Amino acid sequence: MRFLRRSSATETDAPDSVEEQIDVLPKNVTAGKGRATPKRREAEAKKRGPVAPPPTTMREAMKRNKELRKANPVSKDERRAAAKERRDRMMAGEDKYLLPRDRGPVKAYVRDLVDTRRNLLGLFMPLAILVFVAMLVPNTRIQQYATLLCTLMLLAMIVEGFLSGRRISKAVREKFPKEAVSGRSIGWYAFIRASQIRKLRVPKPRLRPGDAIS
């Protein structure tokens, strides 16, 4: 009988609610929340709200950009200044602002190798303009001479580009022995760089023809 009385007394003394359980706990014990603590990603997602799906059409993308500009109002002068700063840093050769194809010390070294030499490939664009002008001339003989000259020049450019690509690939392997260098990729990159007019190269050449490469 005593055992039954003691158990019944214990059941009646047990707190029924969470508030009563908190009151019963000692002062140095902190009560649980009763639920799992949300992760940081979940909490940030709740603050931001649902993520909008990506735009499917150009019109929808333009509309969304317009809404973003309204939400974050920035003047045209500020946008132009920011774009000019990014372009200036890209032209200066800062790795952070370059395109992925131009980043890294290997590509910078290839550009220096190309920029310190005078290449026949630099006449590629003027030659293309010459061919276009020759096609507009009604004289057939002038067109034939221009076509022959351009063909010979193109063959010389191809040979020079091939030899220059091999030379540059070899120099890059010696300079960066631990880098996985693809001769075809480096040769093509050097070919494209050399075929551009010097003033139009991006980023700008930091060395002049004949300068020593450090």
KOLPARO-899122 format. One record per atom (N, C-alpha, C): x, y, z. Coordinates in pm, whole numbers, padded with zeros to 5 digits, always signed. Each point is the difference from the previous one (the first is absolute). Layout:
// residues N
XYZ...
// end
This chain:
// residues 214
+00083-00121+00000-00083+00121+00000+00086+00126+00000+00106-00008+00079+00088+00115+00002+00061+00026-00138+00035-00108-00071+00059+00015-00135-00098+00063-00097-00128-00041+00011-00101+00059-00087-00021+00146+00031+00000+00032+00127-00019+00140+00035+00116+00086-00050+00121-00053+00012+00116+00077-00042-00001+00024-00151-00041-00104-00077-00005+00016-00145-00109+00095-00042-00111-00005+00065-00108+00091-00036+00036+00142+00032+00071+00017+00108+00042+00135+00036+00099+00054-00101+00088-00090-00050+00098+00043-00101-00067+00039-00129-00104-00075-00040-00073+00031-00123-00073+00133+00011-00056+00027+00113-00075+00124+00015+00093+00119+00009+00125-00023+00053+00093+00111+00013+00073+00031-00130-00003-00090-00101+00072+00024-00128-00064+00115-00075+00083+00092-00055-00056+00113-00073-00060-00044-00133-00112+00060-00036-00072-00037-00121+00047+00078-00122+00042+00122+00012+00035+00085-00115+00148+00031+00000+00043+00058-00113+00140+00037-00014+00037+00110+00096-00094+00096+00022+00027+00109+00095+00023-00053+00139-00081-00101+00039+00018-00059+00132+00134-00073+00008+00042-00068-00111+00129-00068+00002+00113+00099+00014-00010+00117-00066+00103+00102+00011+00010+00051+00143-00118+00016+00068+00003+00048+00137+00064-00102+00092-00017-00127-00032+00052-00105+00087+00151-00014-00014+00057+00032-00121+00143-00016-00024+00081+00089+00091+00121-00043+00036+00087+00085+00081+00040+00125-00077+00056+00097+00073+00034+00128-00061+00116-00012-00097+00096-00091+00026+00116-00012-00087-00023-00089-00120-00119-00047-00027-00034-00086-00113-00091+00076-00094+00037+00004-00130-00081+00069-00100-00092-00098-00070-00124+00037-00011-00099-00089-00062+00017+00000-00151-00030-00113-00065+00009-00010-00144-00112+00075-00070+00022+00028-00131-00101+00073-00077-00118-00087-00039+00020-00130+00002-00105-00089-00046+00001-00023-00149+00102+00059-00074+00012-00018-00145+00147+00017-00039+00035-00052-00116+00139+00007-00046+00035+00142-00044+00122+00041+00027+00046+00133-00040+00017+00004-00152-00063+00096-00070+00012+00004-00146+00142+00033-00042+00040-00055-00117+00132+00026-00053+00007+00143-00053+00124+00048-00015+00021+00137-00045-00056+00021-00140+00020-00099-00087-00051+00010-00137-00151+00010-00003-00066-00079+00085-00146+00005+00005-00049+00134+00054+00070+00053+00101-00041+00128+00055+00016+00112-00102+00110+00000-00076+00020+00101-00102-00101-00013-00113-00035-00125-00034-00099-00022-00105-00137+00054+00041-00034-00016+00130-00127+00054+00048-00001+00152-00005+00116+00062+00030+00006+00145-00005-00014+00051-00142+00069-00066-00095-00005+00045-00139-00132-00034-00067-00064-00106+00045-00122-00044-00063+00028-00098-00112-00099-00041-00074+00020-00098-00107+00085+00057-00114+00085-00082-00058+00088+00042-00110-00077-00009-00131+00007+00109-00076-00072+00003-00127+00070-00088-00103-00075-00067-00087+00063-00084-00104+00076+00086-00099+00100-00054-00067+00077+00080-00098-00087+00040-00118+00030+00114-00063-00080+00044-00114+00016-00094-00118-00108-00018-00072+00001-00091-00116+00009+00073-00133-00030+00130-00001+00007+00078-00123+00080+00127+00025+00046+00061-00109+00076+00124+00010-00086+00113+00057-00128+00002-00038-00088+00105+00050-00019-00013+00152-00014-00122+00046-00015-00021+00144+00128+00038+00075+00116-00028-00059+00126+00037+00064+00016+00151+00008-00038+00071-00108+00008+00145+00001-00096+00061+00102-00118-00060+00011-00096+00048+00098+00050-00019+00142+00063-00115+00025+00053-00027+00134+00117+00094+00033+00085+00027-00098+00110+00094+00023-00051+00140+00030-00109+00037-00068-00060+00131+00026-00055+00007+00142-00062-00108+00045-00052-00003+00137+00113+00005+00103+00110-00070-00030+00115+00004+00092+00061+00138+00007+00005+00070-00114+00054+00136+00001-00088+00094+00079-00131-00023-00006-00090+00082+00081+00016-00030+00148+00020-00128+00034+00018-00036+00140+00132+00053+00055+00104+00003-00085+00130+00053+00041+00035+00117-00092-00056+00116+00027+00019+00114-00091+00146+00046-00003+00059-00003-00121+00136+00048-00021-00003+00090-00122+00063+00114+00009-00002+00094-00111+00081-00052-00118-00028+00056-00118+00072-00040-00120+00147+00035+00010+00028+00114+00063+00140+00040+00013+00078-00100+00086-00062-00050+00105+00066-00099+00086+00023-00130-00075-00100-00043-00079+00016-00123-00078+00110+00016-00105+00004+00116-00064+00104+00024-00100+00138+00005+00064+00007+00062+00118+00129+00008+00069+00048-00139+00042-00095-00084+00049+00037-00136+00040+00043-00083-00121-00072+00015-00112+00037-00074-00121+00135+00046-00054+00026+00130+00007+00128+00054-00047+00115-00051+00088-00025-00005+00129+00104-00049+00091+00032-00148-00027-00106-00080-00022+00022-00141-00031+00078-00018-00130-00035+00081-00100+00070-00011-00129+00145+00044+00014+00023+00108+00073+00137+00048+00017+00086-00105+00070-00056-00063+00101+00076-00103+00071+00022-00124-00086-00098-00031-00085+00017-00112-00092+00108+00031-00102-00001+00123-00055+00101+00038-00096+00139+00004+00063+00005+00032+00130+00128+00003+00071+00053-00139+00030-00086-00102-00014+00046-00137+00019-00022-00054+00139-00085+00063+00081-00028-00054+00133-00077-00132-00014+00054-00103+00061-00051-00135-00022-00146-00015+00040-00044+00073+00100-00137-00011+00049-00101+00045-00103+00035+00094-00083-00094+00060-00095+00016-00055-00142+00092-00093-00020+00019-00058-00132-00102-00109-00028-00017-00032-00127-00084-00113-00038+00069-00130+00044-00077-00108+00022+00062-00126+00044+00111-00050-00092-00011+00027-00131+00102-00049-00093+00133+00075+00016-00003+00121+00060+00120+00082+00012+00062-00003+00139-00059-00074+00093+00047+00004+00137+00118-00093+00022+00078+00034+00102+00109-00087+00040+00135+00048-00046+00106-00039+00072+00136+00043-00038+00047-00059-00132-00052-00118-00036+00042-00062-00126-00045+00084-00119-00127+00041+00001-00051+00081-00111+00067+00137-00003+00031+00056+00117+00070+00128+00003+00139-00013-00063+00066-00110+00027+00133-00023-00059-00009-00019-00152-00103-00069-00046-00020-00017-00144-00023+00135-00066-00079+00085+00062-00025+00133-00057+00130+00081-00008+00083-00011+00102+00128+00072-00003+00090-00052-00112+00001-00132-00021+00080-00056-00108-00047+00048-00137-00130+00012-00015-00054+00047-00129+00026+00149-00017-00020+00077+00106+00008+00146-00011+00143+00051-00017+00099-00078+00040+00139+00045-00012+00060-00033-00137-00078-00053-00091+00048-00031-00136-00092+00065-00103+00058+00036-00111-00079+00050-00113-00038-00119-00087-00129-00023-00013-00051-00118-00071-00064+00039-00131+00019-00085-00099-00068+00020-00127-00150-00017+00015-00041-00076+00100-00143-00022+00025-00072+00130+00036+00074+00101+00045-00065+00127+00033-00060+00069-00120+00037-00043-00121-00056+00057-00122-00123-00075-00049-00051-00092+00081-00113-00082-00045-00124+00085-00026-00037+00086+00095-00119+00083-00016+00017+00102-00113+00112+00073-00010+00018+00088-00118-00006-00075-00131+00052-00124-00001-00004-00079-00122-00144-00035-00038-00081-00032+00100-00141-00029-00027-00071+00122-00059+00033+00118+00052-00060+00123-00055+00046+00022-00144+00126-00031-00027+00053+00016-00137-00072-00093-00097-00026-00122+00042-00072-00094-00086-00140+00051-00028-00066+00053+00100-00137+00052-00018-00001+00117-00098+00098+00090+00013+00007+00115-00091+00031-00046-00142+00087-00101-00013+00036-00049-00133-00119-00063-00071-00088-00060+00075-00119-00060-00060-00095+00106-00056+00010+00121+00050-00088+00108-00048+00055+00069-00124+00128-00021-00030+00061+00063-00118-00045-00075-00126-00047+00070-00101-00049-00069-00121+00111-00062-00085+00124+00040+00022+00111-00052-00081+00030-00144+00042-00009-00093-00094+00022-00141+00029+00144-00031+00033+00093+00068-00068+00142-00028+00024+00040+00041+00142-00051+00111+00047+00030+00045+00137-00054-00102+00101-00117-00052-00028-00057-00102+00089+00087-00126+00003+00053-00039-00116+00085-00119-00005+00128+00021+00078+00065+00117-00018+00124+00027+00073-00026+00008+00151-00110+00064+00036-00032+00012+00142-00030-00136+00061-00070-00085-00076-00030-00134+00050+00127-00082+00017+00092+00010-00099+00126-00074+00009+00084+00048+00118+00009+00131+00016+00076+00056+00111-00059-00043+00135-00130+00004+00012-00065-00039+00126+00020-00148+00028-00003-00083-00104+00021-00144+00019+00140-00029+00052+00099+00066-00060+00138-00019+00045+00019+00050+00144-00062+00112+00031+00010+00055+00135-00066-00093+00101-00112-00056-00036-00070-00091+00092+00083-00125+00026+00062-00053-00107+00085-00117+00019+00119+00032+00091+00058+00118-00020+00112+00040+00086-00045+00018+00144-00119+00053+00019-00053+00019+00136-00025-00134+00069-00052-00097-00076-00027-00131+00058+00130-00067+00045+00103+00010-00087+00130-00060+00036+00058+00071+00122-00005+00133+00000+00053+00075+00114-00077-00033+00128-00132-00010-00010-00081-00031+00118+00032-00137+00055+00023-00098-00088+00033-00135+00045+00135-00003+00072+00102+00063-00062+00132+00002+00062+00000+00081+00129-00071+00111+00000-00008+00082+00121-00071-00074+00112-00106-00075-00034-00071-00076+00103+00087-00106+00064+00081-00068-00080+00092-00101+00055+00105+00065+00089+00052+00113-00043+00103+00069+00078-00057+00047+00134-00119+00057-00004-00061+00052+00123-00038-00114+00093-00051-00109-00053-00035-00115+00085+00122-00054+00071+00112-00007-00071+00124-00048+00061+00046+00094+00111-00008+00131-00027+00042+00098+00101-00090-00005+00124-00129-00023-00021-00094-00007+00113+00029-00123+00085+00029-00113-00063+00032-00122+00076+00128+00017+00082+00094+00073-00055+00124+00024+00075-00023+00098+00115-00087+00098-00022-00028+00100+00103-00088-00056+00111-00097-00084-00037-00094-00058+00097+00005-00152-00012+00102-00063+00054+00012-00146-00014-00107-00078+00075-00057+00059+00103-00101-00070+00080-00142+00016-00055-00018+00087-00097-00131+00023-00059-00027-00101-00111-00126-00043-00007-00041-00090-00109-00030+00085-00123+00097+00013-00088-00011+00089-00115-00038-00081-00124-00105+00044-00067-00042-00061-00126+00058+00081-00114+00087-00064-00078+00065+00071-00109-00098+00056-00102-00105-00074-00028-00100+00046-00097-00074+00122+00051-00040-00003+00128-00072+00113+00057+00087+00125+00008+00124-00017+00044+00091+00115+00010+00032+00055-00138+00022-00089-00098+00030+00045-00135-00114+00078-00062-00122-00048+00021-00117+00070-00055-00020+00135+00068+00021+00004+00132-00013+00127+00073+00102+00101-00050+00124-00044-00024+00103+00089-00052-00033+00044-00142-00057-00090-00081-00037+00034-00137-00106+00109-00003-00103-00015+00084-00106+00101+00004+00053+00133+00048+00087-00003+00101+00058+00125+00053+00084+00069-00106+00080-00075-00071+00089+00059-00101-00076+00052-00121-00116-00058-00031-00076+00042-00118-00078+00128+00023-00004+00048+00121-00073+00124+00032+00092+00120-00018-00058+00112-00038+00077+00125-00007+00046+00037+00141+00121+00045+00012+00061+00022+00131-00083+00094+00087-00054+00106-00057-00077+00098+00078-00135-00055+00043-00048-00106-00063-00131-00055+00032+00008-00124+00088+00118-00038+00044+00013-00120+00082-00053+00024+00141-00067-00102+00052-00058+00006+00136+00051-00121+00078+00065+00024+00115+00040+00131+00055+00114+00063-00079+00027+00127+00029+00102+00072-00074+00138-00062+00023+00086+00005-00101+00137-00049+00020+00072+00082+00107+00064-00068+00089+00077+00070+00104+00148+00008-00035+00042-00063-00111+00137+00005-00047+00002+00042-00146+00108+00063-00038+00017+00041-00139+00083-00103-00076-00005+00004-00133+00083-00094-00077+00149+00019+00033+00066-00109+00030+00141+00005+00033+00029+00007+00149-00103+00023+00084+00024+00006+00145+00029-00139+00055+00079-00003+00107+00032-00126+00066-00115-00039+00094-00029-00129+00004-00107-00051+00085+00062-00046+00131-00056+00052+00111+00055-00036+00131-00054-00135+00045
// end
